[in-house]
Amino acid sequence: MRFAAPAAALSLALAVSASMGVAADREADPRAAVLVAEGRAALEAGQPQKAIDAFEAALTVDPGHTPIYLDLAEAARREGLQGKAIRYYREALSRDPDNFAAISGEGEALLEKGAIEKAKANLATLRAKCGSSCPETRDLALAIQQGPQPRVLTAEAVMPDAQVTQAN
């Protein structure tokens, strides 16, 4: 019985330190980190689909690493898949509601889709959480100020109507 109090104190100390270890940001699985590096290199090389493939593979290896969702969202935006990017940003926010990069990125993706009022709501959230001097707040405010960029059509996207004529 004389060890009950020290044992309880020791178990309490271990429980608190264990819960703090879980709460801290953790490193990605080394295999996932290699795939993330490949994906970022592909993004820099202008190959968003190759980057998406690498990031999705990294997510398969380490589904609990939230920054992979941000990388996936960025690659999806560059590929022109704003809806998919918004989904990835929202997944990151469900895991970390105070992730300023996810709030800002979602706002920019919303703006790219033409949802200006929703993007402004994200800007208001950023201002409330991290202030006007926060880099994410400044980036989103600048993007909103510039407005949604017009989409560029490629020659393949505009196909002429096929007309069949009969020669006499």
DRENBA-829578 format. One record per residue: residue number from 1; chain; x, z, y of N, C-alpha, C in turn. Coordinates in steps of 0.001 Angstrom, whole numbers, plus 500000, padded with zeros to 6 digits. Each point is the difference from the previous one (the first is absolute). Example, Ala and Ser with C-alpha at 12.3 -4.5 7.8 and 13.67 -1.06 7.14 Angstrom:
! residues 2
resi, chain, n.u, n.w, n.v, ca.u, ca.w, ca.v, c.u, c.w, c.v
1, A, 513190, 507800, 494310, 499110, 500000, 501190, 500900, 500000, 501200
2, A, 499650, 499280, 501050, 500820, 500060, 501190, 499230, 500730, 501090
! end
This chain:
! residues 168
resi, chain, n.u, n.w, n.v, ca.u, ca.w, ca.v, c.u, c.w, c.v
1, A, 500804, 500000, 498807, 499196, 500000, 501193, 500847, 500000, 501256
2, A, 501209, 500510, 499916, 500789, 500060, 501220, 500522, 498630, 500411
3, A, 499877, 498980, 499123, 500412, 498646, 500355, 498843, 499150, 500505
4, A, 498819, 500537, 500040, 498814, 499233, 500390, 500084, 499559, 501461
5, A, 500357, 500885, 500904, 500059, 499646, 501424, 501094, 498958, 500274
6, A, 501246, 500196, 499489, 501015, 498964, 500240, 499638, 498660, 499331
7, A, 499376, 500047, 498834, 499610, 498770, 499319, 498934, 499258, 500805
8, A, 499056, 500744, 500562, 498958, 499375, 500823, 500608, 499386, 501262
9, A, 500938, 500686, 500628, 500646, 499484, 501206, 500808, 498746, 499678
10, A, 500710, 500028, 498880, 500788, 498843, 499591, 499106, 498802, 499687
11, A, 498904, 500231, 499308, 499101, 498888, 499667, 499346, 499433, 501259
12, A, 499698, 500863, 500972, 499434, 499532, 501255, 501016, 499147, 500766
13, A, 501250, 500440, 500022, 501050, 499242, 500681, 500202, 498640, 499339
14, A, 499979, 499949, 498676, 500154, 498730, 499294, 498818, 499074, 500252
15, A, 498808, 500542, 500047, 498813, 499183, 500248, 500040, 499391, 501392
16, A, 500402, 500774, 500998, 500070, 499495, 501367, 501073, 498934, 500126
17, A, 501163, 500226, 499417, 501076, 499008, 500111, 499650, 498736, 499219
18, A, 499309, 500122, 498895, 499604, 498823, 499236, 498975, 499179, 500773
19, A, 499054, 500656, 500653, 498995, 499248, 500750, 500614, 499335, 501221
20, A, 501017, 500590, 500598, 500668, 499378, 501142, 500799, 498774, 499555
21, A, 500531, 500042, 498810, 500734, 498855, 499485, 499089, 498812, 499762
22, A, 498783, 500249, 499576, 499041, 498939, 499770, 499532, 499432, 501327
23, A, 499870, 500838, 501021, 499485, 499553, 501290, 500999, 499135, 500758
24, A, 501267, 500150, 499732, 501015, 499243, 500737, 500013, 498542, 499551
25, A, 500453, 499123, 500898, 500146, 498596, 499638, 501029, 499904, 498892
26, A, 499686, 499156, 499053, 500921, 499860, 498880, 500599, 498607, 500012
27, A, 501090, 499871, 499327, 500663, 498711, 499895, 499263, 499145, 498970
28, A, 500085, 498712, 500180, 499397, 499071, 499045, 500815, 499984, 498715
29, A, 499350, 499643, 498922, 500681, 499790, 498733, 501103, 498965, 500242
30, A, 501196, 500178, 499449, 501097, 499056, 500270, 499656, 498551, 499651
31, A, 499236, 499803, 498921, 499599, 498630, 499651, 499066, 499429, 501053
32, A, 499101, 500839, 500517, 499086, 499549, 501052, 500769, 499715, 501283
33, A, 501005, 500820, 500282, 500797, 499794, 501216, 500704, 498644, 499975
34, A, 500479, 499588, 498834, 500647, 498690, 499873, 498981, 498896, 500272
35, A, 498793, 500149, 499458, 498953, 498994, 500214, 499557, 499953, 501460
36, A, 499936, 501169, 500642, 499638, 500044, 501425, 501062, 499290, 500824
37, A, 501271, 500221, 499673, 501082, 499316, 500719, 499903, 498484, 499816
38, A, 499666, 499558, 498792, 499812, 498568, 499756, 498836, 499467, 500834
39, A, 498920, 500766, 500069, 498838, 499583, 500774, 500306, 499910, 501484
40, A, 500731, 500957, 500516, 500360, 499965, 501423, 500921, 498824, 500302
41, A, 500909, 499705, 499079, 500887, 498839, 500185, 499180, 498706, 499991
42, A, 499003, 499931, 499127, 499143, 498812, 499949, 499195, 499857, 501291
43, A, 499535, 501118, 500550, 499279, 499949, 501280, 500909, 499477, 501105
44, A, 501230, 500495, 500036, 500951, 499551, 501009, 500317, 498514, 499846
45, A, 499947, 499504, 498755, 500284, 498595, 499731, 498770, 499116, 500221
46, A, 498889, 500612, 500416, 498792, 499221, 500253, 499241, 499622, 498750
47, A, 500102, 500813, 498963, 499311, 499749, 498740, 499031, 501149, 499699
48, A, 498876, 500054, 500703, 499096, 501140, 499824, 499396, 500107, 498605
49, A, 499735, 498878, 499336, 499413, 500094, 498657, 500995, 500598, 499018
50, A, 501256, 499627, 500117, 501041, 500585, 499142, 500134, 501498, 500300
51, A, 499859, 500366, 501273, 500063, 501409, 500381, 498816, 500765, 499409
52, A, 498816, 499413, 500051, 498813, 500651, 499430, 500204, 500248, 498516
53, A, 500541, 499008, 499299, 500268, 500160, 498563, 500947, 501161, 499739
54, A, 501063, 500105, 500797, 500967, 501084, 499816, 499379, 501354, 500326
55, A, 499224, 500064, 501086, 499381, 501272, 500371, 498953, 500435, 498975
56, A, 499236, 499045, 499466, 499018, 500360, 498974, 500685, 500497, 498736
57, A, 501132, 499407, 499664, 500768, 500487, 498845, 500524, 501408, 500272
58, A, 500450, 500248, 501233, 500480, 501340, 500355, 498865, 501010, 499925
59, A, 498815, 499587, 500403, 498844, 500892, 499947, 499630, 500323, 498557
60, A, 500211, 499048, 499107, 499745, 500245, 498585, 500974, 501028, 499450
61, A, 501244, 499918, 500443, 501025, 500945, 499537, 499775, 501386, 500588
62, A, 499632, 500071, 501284, 499850, 501283, 500686, 498717, 499991, 500845
63, A, 498835, 500181, 499366, 498734, 499909, 500742, 499770, 501130, 500991
64, A, 500773, 501038, 499942, 499810, 501127, 500901, 500806, 499934, 501284
65, A, 500789, 498954, 500187, 500864, 499908, 501182, 499268, 499243, 501110
66, A, 499502, 500717, 500976, 499152, 499449, 501054, 500668, 498898, 500829
67, A, 501281, 500064, 500358, 500593, 498931, 500811, 499906, 498604, 499380
68, A, 499846, 499906, 498700, 499860, 498689, 499369, 498716, 499330, 500486
69, A, 498955, 500792, 500228, 498741, 499442, 500500, 500192, 499396, 501394
70, A, 500829, 500641, 500819, 500270, 499459, 501341, 500751, 498671, 499910
71, A, 500963, 499920, 499083, 500732, 498755, 499808, 499073, 498893, 499490
72, A, 499130, 500353, 499057, 499036, 499036, 499485, 499072, 499508, 501099
73, A, 499566, 500898, 500852, 499109, 499624, 501094, 500693, 499047, 500960
74, A, 501243, 500266, 500315, 500749, 499125, 500910, 500159, 498609, 499394
75, A, 500329, 499942, 498715, 500153, 498701, 499333, 498669, 499254, 499958
76, A, 498918, 500712, 499748, 498675, 499366, 499968, 499634, 499449, 501378
77, A, 500323, 500737, 501056, 499727, 499511, 501354, 500774, 498721, 500285
78, A, 501254, 499957, 499593, 500811, 498801, 500240, 499502, 498813, 499184
79, A, 499342, 500285, 498891, 499440, 498943, 499162, 498629, 499554, 500532
80, A, 499492, 500723, 501015, 498705, 499655, 500572, 498833, 500671, 499308
81, A, 500284, 501034, 499219, 498970, 500713, 499241, 499704, 501343, 500675
82, A, 499405, 499934, 501184, 499772, 501214, 500777, 499059, 500972, 499290
83, A, 498994, 499506, 499317, 499083, 500885, 499279, 500714, 500808, 498930
84, A, 500883, 499346, 499281, 500786, 500682, 498971, 500950, 501013, 500643
85, A, 500583, 499611, 501129, 500899, 500906, 500711, 499260, 501249, 500447
86, A, 498794, 499825, 500517, 499199, 501154, 500439, 499738, 500919, 498830
87, A, 499718, 499441, 498835, 499776, 500835, 498815, 501242, 500824, 499657
88, A, 501180, 499376, 500085, 501237, 500734, 499710, 500257, 501090, 501045
89, A, 499748, 499685, 501273, 500178, 501018, 501040, 499055, 501169, 499767
90, A, 498777, 499725, 499606, 499031, 501074, 499764, 500380, 500839, 498794
91, A, 500601, 499374, 498991, 500487, 500773, 498850, 501119, 500944, 500446
92, A, 500901, 499496, 500840, 501076, 500848, 500525, 499408, 501148, 500821
93, A, 498972, 499709, 500787, 499369, 501046, 500815, 499236, 501004, 499160
94, A, 499456, 499581, 498870, 499313, 500959, 499135, 501002, 500977, 499389
95, A, 501229, 499556, 499838, 501052, 500868, 499463, 500653, 500845, 501089
96, A, 500113, 499429, 501205, 500647, 500682, 501124, 499234, 499652, 501275
97, A, 498979, 500795, 500351, 499149, 499670, 501147, 500729, 499946, 501344
98, A, 501165, 500592, 500100, 500751, 500006, 501247, 501151, 498997, 499998
99, A, 499912, 498979, 499177, 501044, 498981, 499933, 499792, 499038, 501160
100, A, 500810, 500162, 501040, 499837, 499218, 501225, 500223, 498513, 499766
101, A, 500938, 499653, 499127, 500260, 498585, 499709, 498781, 499354, 499348
102, A, 499317, 500735, 499139, 498804, 499466, 499340, 498853, 499836, 500994
103, A, 499829, 500957, 500902, 498941, 499905, 501008, 500255, 498802, 500906
104, A, 501237, 499852, 500449, 500364, 498895, 500881, 499881, 498657, 499280
105, A, 500520, 499929, 498787, 499934, 498761, 499234, 498576, 499573, 499720
106, A, 499151, 500972, 499651, 498598, 499684, 499768, 499364, 499469, 501279
107, A, 500340, 500621, 501132, 499473, 499534, 501278, 500420, 498567, 500296
108, A, 501249, 499666, 499725, 500475, 498635, 500242, 499330, 499009, 499056
109, A, 499807, 500398, 498744, 499318, 499115, 499054, 498540, 499796, 500407
110, A, 499363, 501065, 500468, 498625, 499874, 500490, 499939, 499053, 501193
111, A, 500955, 500129, 500889, 500071, 499125, 501169, 500171, 498544, 499572
112, A, 500855, 499764, 499009, 500223, 498648, 499497, 498737, 499412, 499386
113, A, 499131, 500857, 499478, 498724, 499538, 499459, 498954, 499818, 501093
114, A, 500313, 500463, 501206, 499062, 499873, 501112, 499174, 501247, 500258
115, A, 500263, 501078, 499284, 499263, 501254, 500169, 500676, 500837, 501093
116, A, 499832, 499574, 501238, 500708, 500613, 501124, 499563, 501442, 500217
117, A, 498697, 500272, 499898, 499513, 501364, 500228, 500530, 500971, 498946
118, A, 500084, 499556, 498762, 500548, 500860, 498948, 501492, 500238, 500231
119, A, 500698, 498982, 500475, 501423, 500162, 500319, 500170, 501006, 501133
120, A, 499097, 499952, 500977, 500053, 500961, 501103, 499715, 501415, 499510
121, A, 499153, 500137, 498979, 499742, 501323, 499419, 501272, 500532, 499341
122, A, 500743, 499123, 499338, 501275, 500427, 499415, 500978, 500414, 501089
123, A, 499991, 499276, 501121, 500869, 500356, 501122, 499632, 501382, 500539
124, A, 498708, 500278, 500114, 499554, 501317, 500472, 500445, 501094, 499027
125, A, 499923, 499713, 498697, 500454, 500967, 498996, 501486, 500268, 500153
126, A, 500774, 498940, 500196, 501444, 500166, 500179, 500315, 500815, 501252
127, A, 499302, 499698, 501085, 500243, 500752, 501240, 499678, 501471, 499824
128, A, 498961, 500299, 499246, 499617, 501398, 499776, 501004, 500717, 499099
129, A, 500552, 499282, 499021, 500877, 500651, 499023, 501460, 500043, 500418
130, A, 500487, 498933, 500649, 501439, 500009, 500320, 500308, 499702, 501460
131, A, 498981, 499742, 500800, 500224, 499809, 501431, 500284, 498560, 500372
132, A, 500063, 499747, 501281, 500194, 498636, 500501, 501445, 499534, 499914
133, A, 500946, 500923, 499865, 501410, 499607, 499957, 500475, 499678, 498586
134, A, 499161, 500198, 499031, 500334, 499719, 498603, 500222, 498488, 499827
135, A, 501030, 499569, 499277, 500249, 498564, 499842, 498836, 499252, 499355
136, A, 499335, 500625, 499038, 498867, 499355, 499348, 498853, 499791, 500986
137, A, 499791, 500984, 500893, 498954, 499888, 501012, 500326, 498871, 500963
138, A, 501247, 499940, 500430, 500404, 498936, 500936, 499858, 498622, 499359
139, A, 500398, 499864, 498735, 499908, 498706, 499317, 498556, 499531, 499883
140, A, 499113, 500911, 499588, 498596, 499622, 499852, 499366, 499705, 501360
141, A, 500339, 500783, 501011, 499457, 499754, 501342, 500439, 498632, 500508
142, A, 501250, 499628, 499770, 500510, 498700, 500419, 499286, 498875, 499255
143, A, 499793, 500187, 498697, 499312, 498978, 499209, 498566, 499819, 500485
144, A, 499317, 501094, 500319, 498624, 499913, 500500, 499984, 499327, 501364
145, A, 500969, 500327, 500836, 500082, 499400, 501328, 500191, 498479, 499899
146, A, 500811, 499556, 499048, 500234, 498568, 499825, 498803, 499308, 499358
147, A, 499196, 500761, 499273, 498815, 499440, 499367, 500311, 499312, 498688
148, A, 498953, 499638, 499268, 500228, 499325, 498717, 500620, 498628, 500217
149, A, 500962, 499679, 499173, 500690, 498718, 500113, 499182, 498922, 499288
150, A, 499928, 498808, 500575, 499244, 498935, 499338, 500689, 499585, 498704
151, A, 499191, 499659, 499020, 500551, 499563, 498721, 500474, 498559, 500120
152, A, 501100, 499712, 499349, 500561, 498662, 500025, 499524, 499267, 498748
153, A, 499444, 498816, 500193, 499555, 499198, 498869, 501117, 499065, 499570
154, A, 500137, 499834, 498713, 500975, 499060, 499471, 499298, 498680, 499701
155, A, 500766, 498972, 499807, 499430, 498691, 499698, 499220, 500034, 498688
156, A, 500447, 500809, 499058, 499309, 500092, 498722, 498643, 500676, 500140
157, A, 499854, 500861, 500990, 498748, 500718, 500178, 498910, 499123, 500591
158, A, 500389, 498940, 500684, 499025, 499116, 500622, 500047, 498667, 499257
159, A, 499125, 499862, 499045, 499948, 498778, 499206, 498905, 499098, 500558
160, A, 500274, 498723, 500181, 498972, 499093, 500525, 498888, 499792, 498985
161, A, 498812, 499689, 500511, 498884, 499710, 499116, 500273, 498691, 499279
162, A, 499787, 500033, 498734, 500212, 498785, 499200, 498801, 499083, 500177
163, A, 500248, 498751, 500328, 498933, 499019, 500148, 500258, 498859, 499050
164, A, 498970, 499660, 499298, 500114, 498901, 499043, 499287, 498796, 500626
165, A, 500706, 498916, 500083, 499401, 498765, 500513, 500084, 498932, 498938
166, A, 499062, 499078, 500052, 499979, 498932, 499019, 500480, 498721, 500674
167, A, 500982, 499382, 499403, 500533, 498748, 500552, 499166, 498851, 499499
168, A, 499716, 499054, 500876, 499223, 498821, 499612, 500870, 498918, 499466
! end
